[in-house]
Amino acid sequence: MIKIRLFCAAGMSTGILVERMIKSARERGLEADIAAAPAAAMEEETQGIDVAFLGPQVRYKLDEAKKICGEKKIPVEVIPMADYGTMNGKNVLDLAMRLSGDKGQQ
């Protein structure tokens, strides 16, 4: 199972993208725990996760996210603007799989 968190300003604007990522995971037969959370809760919400994403609107928090996630050896990236803008759950899930070393395949 792969565990992914998407962080945004309030934890709500990424909801549609989360749903599309979950749908893509189901279509592939992957077990995935994917959820959105507010960036302010990053310290708590990164416990036990495999990949962290920041929504483009909170990209300014990338340095802070790298510090928090780096200590936990969690890859963290800003969601590509094109994929966020089109809510392309498949592409974001593909990126998460690459970042995690395909952990969802285990």
N, C-alpha and C positions, 0 to 999 in steps of 0.2 A: 504494500500500500504506500502511496505517495501522499504526503500531507503538505498542502500549499496554502499560504495566506496572502491575500491581496490587501494592501494597506492604502487607504485614501483619507481624505479630509475628515469624514465622519463615519466611514465604514458602510456607507449606503450607495454611493455612486457606482461602485464596482459590482453591485448585485446582479445586473444583467449579464455581465461578463462572467461572473462566477457560475451562473446557471448554464451558460453556453459551454463553459469548460467542463462542468459536470456532465452535460449531455455528450460531449465529445469523448470523455473518459468512458462513459457507459457504452457508447457505440464501439469502442475498442476493447471492451471487456476488462478495463483497468479498475482496480480498487483505488479510489481517491477520496481524500478528505480535503475539500476545497471550500474556503470561506473568506468573506471580507471582514475587515476590522479597521477601526480608526487608527491612524498613524500614532496617535498619542498612547495607544495600548501596545505598541510594538514590543516592548520589553517582555510583557506577560504573554502576548500572543505568539511569540516565536518559540516558546518552549515546545520541544519535540517535533518541530516542523522540518521539512526537507528543503523547501524553497520559499523565499519571500519575494514578493513583487510590490513595487510602489506604483500607484496611479500617477500619470503624468502631472496631475495637479499638485502632487506633493514631492515632486522630483528634487526640490530644494532640501529635502530631508535625507538625501542619499548618503551623505557623509555620516550622519548619525546612524542610519540603518546599517551601513557597512561596519560601523563600530560594534553595534549590538549583535548583528548577525555574524560578524567575523569571529567574535569571542566564542560563538556557539558552532562555528564552522558550517554556517548556513549560507548558500549562495543567495545573493540579493541583486535584483535588477529593476530598473524602471520599465514598466510595460511600454513597448514600442507604440508611439503615438498612432501610427496607422492601424495597428491591431486594436488599440483602445477605442479609437474613433469609430471603427466598424464593428466593435464588439466581437472580434474574431476569436472565439474561445478555443478553436482548434489550434491556431498558431501560438497562442499564449501557452496552451497545454504542451505543445511540441517544445517550446522554449523551456518550460519547466522540466520536462523529461530530459532534455539535454543537460541542463544545469545540475540536475540531480544524479546524472549518470544512469538514466533510465531506471531509477529505483522502483518505479511503478511496475516494471516488468518482472520483478522478483516474486 
